[in-house]
Amino acid sequence: MAMLSTKASHDSHGQDSSYFIGWQEYEKNPYHPTRNPTGIIQMGLAENELSFDQLEKWLANNPDALGLRRNGESVFRELALFQNYHGLPAFKKVLVELMAKIRGNKVKFDVNNLVLTAGATSANEILMFCLAELGDAFLVPTPYYPGITAAAMEEAMERAEKLNLRVKGVLITNPSNPLGTTMSRNELNLVVDFAKAKGIHIVSDEIYSATVYETPKFRTIMDDSLKKSSIWDRIHVVYSLSKDLGLPGFRVGMIYSNNPKVVAAATKMSSFGLVSSQTQYLLSQMLGDEKFRRNYMEETKRRIRKRKGLLESGLQKAGIRCLKGNAGLFCWVDMRHLLKSGTFEEEMELWKRILSQVGINVSPGSACHCSEPGWFRMCFANMSEHTLRVAMRRLKAFVGPKPAVVKRRPSLTKWVL
């Protein structure tokens, strides 16, 4: 007799998915420039390892923070006994300041509306039906998709009703994963108007908001102009330090909401996975250094822009084009010309060949619910510049000097070729 719910036992992101299979193969044979030059290069992991030197320099210059001291005196006992489920006030304060800075100081945030959790930004942990799961009518990344439209959202809602599903909210990722693009103000307004009309919630995953390295600038769903609107307490933002600050191992996530019931419920749930007091203390000291925070964000964006350019250049030499993104730690890559029949089965076969023959682990589009075979997500910020160049040389050798040319419909988006 099965004892697990369908949510717990669903295999969409399980151990037999392409994501974990790629991980397992990489761990068996990881690339190293000298010890294992023929190993697998990990391009399926969206981590930011470009700015660790800045973090380590700050730690070296501020030993008291790492040593759990304040003005030279130990705060170990204070932190060891700290059990406040609401989090360290100093840490919540600097996180609110960080969120405001990323969003251009145009949005006012209240410390009391912020809940700290461990890994709160995982979409799988949000108990809300996501319209994107209904198919290609909503937020499905294709090169011809003009963006979010009112008609697409209505169609998605109709599909849900036919399946007898009660839609409680819209879940968006901005900047987009895997596209690496930001949502326009018009798109955000359409989502808000749709949610208002249906009386449902909006959850905006903005985990990559500080990785925007080119125009247009990032726009948050939590616009201060909506403060007097009836939907203000039904808009919720999730964020994390895993991507922007490159600290996934610290397990710091946060939920921001103006709904007292949501904040109260999240606070109760977070008690089972609180961020440790020593982690909060260290990061409050680091992020509270305004000069460091400003320089870190500016330098990180510069490095992301440069690294993305190297990836685009390498793809271009291999005759492969990609979406012109402006954010994120990955690139949405078009390899449809390498498919003969254009099926998802063939896409998976191509992915396996790239993994086993080329020695590169990427994410197939089907793993991202793409409606068209032949798209892949490639991450570029979790490796050295040398490793990225090796990956591009391997890919070029695999594709060959004269990649196939296919006719394509006019594109509604910008491309790099």
Phi, psi and omega in degrees: 000129181288133182250351182262147176288165179295330178295319183284329186261359181295139186259017183298333178225035184274188184293340179262010178280162180299328180300310183282328176297316177299319178299313183297318179294322178296316182294332177288329188214062184288142179290140170216133186303332181243317184282329182210069185292346179258007182289177182278135177265128184275105175240022178252006184245118182272074177242152181254102179248020185278343189232024179299329181297326178292318180294316182293326177294318179297317180298321179294327181274350181227065184297335180299321182296313180290329179274008179056051178233151176232119184055038177085352181254144184294138173245018183302311182299317180300316182285324181295330182262359184287124181226024181286118182292346181274352178091163177295126180305321181295323180290316179298323181296315182289331177292320177296318178297321178295315179298318179295321180295315180298324184267017173078019179057021180266353182238133179267131180242145179251128180305324184291345181264007182255129178243128178267133177220172176262112178070040185286347187272002179289122181299331181291344183264357180267116184279070181211135182290132183258123181299334182297338182282353184277349179132199189280010179277348186214119171057029177269124185285107172228157184290345183255001183283122185283357183116185181289133177232156179297322181296320180295319180291322177296319179296319179296321179294320178296321178297319180296318181295323178293333178270007181059038178259137178266107181280123182256346181184172177250130178251120179239154174241116185219114000298157186286138168242111029251003188290328184074034180233156178260152179280143179281164178298324179297317178296315179299319179296322179296319179296316179297314180297320180296313180296322178296316182294326182268351181068037182242175184267166173232128173244120181250114176274109185245038186294336181257018188297331180268007178262005181290113187249355178217165176290153000286156181290162180289139176236124180275154176289337182276064181280134184297340180291344180270003188302326181266003181277158181291344183266357186305320182271009176244013175252128184227137181245134173245144185210167181203160175266006183293324186261303184298314182266353178067040183235055181296331181289344179278345176056049179253113175233167181209151175240130176243126181210149176262011180260112183304324181292320179294315180298317180295316180294318180294324179296319179295316181293325183291345180296341179272353180208052183293148172289132184300148182295326180290327175294315179299318182295312181301313183288331177294324178290317182292309182286341177285348176278095188300319180296315178297316182299316180295312181295321181298313183295318180294316181291322179296317178298320179297318181290322177297316179300316180295316182293321177298322178296322177296319178295314180299320179297317179295319178295320180300318179295334178271002181074027182244134179253164182214164179291139178280094181267175179224010182201172175090178183243026186207171182226140179266108194253136183262109176239028181298330182290350178268359177259135180273313183263343178070048179240162178290331176297319179291325176301315180295324177295320177296318178299316179297321179293319179296323180289311187274321184270316182275331181079038177229130176261114177237177180252121178292150182301327180298331177290342179256014179064031176288140184273355182233127181294150172108003180256144182221146174261128178241123178268145187229356187258003183255021183212169178282164177298322179299314181297320179297319179296321177298316180300318181291324177294319177298316182295319179298318179295325180290315182291322182098165184289337183231082180294152181297147179248126180236154178283139180230149176290157178304136182268146178262002181234170180273144184232161173240125178221000000 
